[in-house]
Amino acid sequence: MKIIGITGGIGSGKSVICSVFKALGVPVYDADQEAKKLYDNYPELVEKIRSEISEDVFDKNGKLDKKRLAELVFSDPEKLKSLNSMVHPVVRKDFQKWCQTHDKHSYVVKEAAILFESGAHKDCDHIISVVSPVELR
């Protein structure tokens, strides 16, 4: 099975391209959406965030407040780097598991805004970079 990576800036049209692939019956893994779900499915990831990022990103019930986490890490480059080092391996593992459930297809698509930054491009056979002028985004 071939893996096609799709990447591009915010609002560049990645989702539009992926919707065409989906309409053609090609499985598409949206790394950004799946990463948000992983916080609920990987307790060890949540514990690492608690111990290495901050206890302050959890609500009074102990549930991860993703908005508060985003505010914290996007204002602190070191915390963002730390979070990425925790999340990207889990996303990679989840994607590999997802690929196993789609192994009957000749190719699948992985959409990721930070395909190169996360190192996920290394798992791709081909990459489509979606580009559009800022005025159109």
Disulfide bonds with the S-S distance in Angstrom:
none
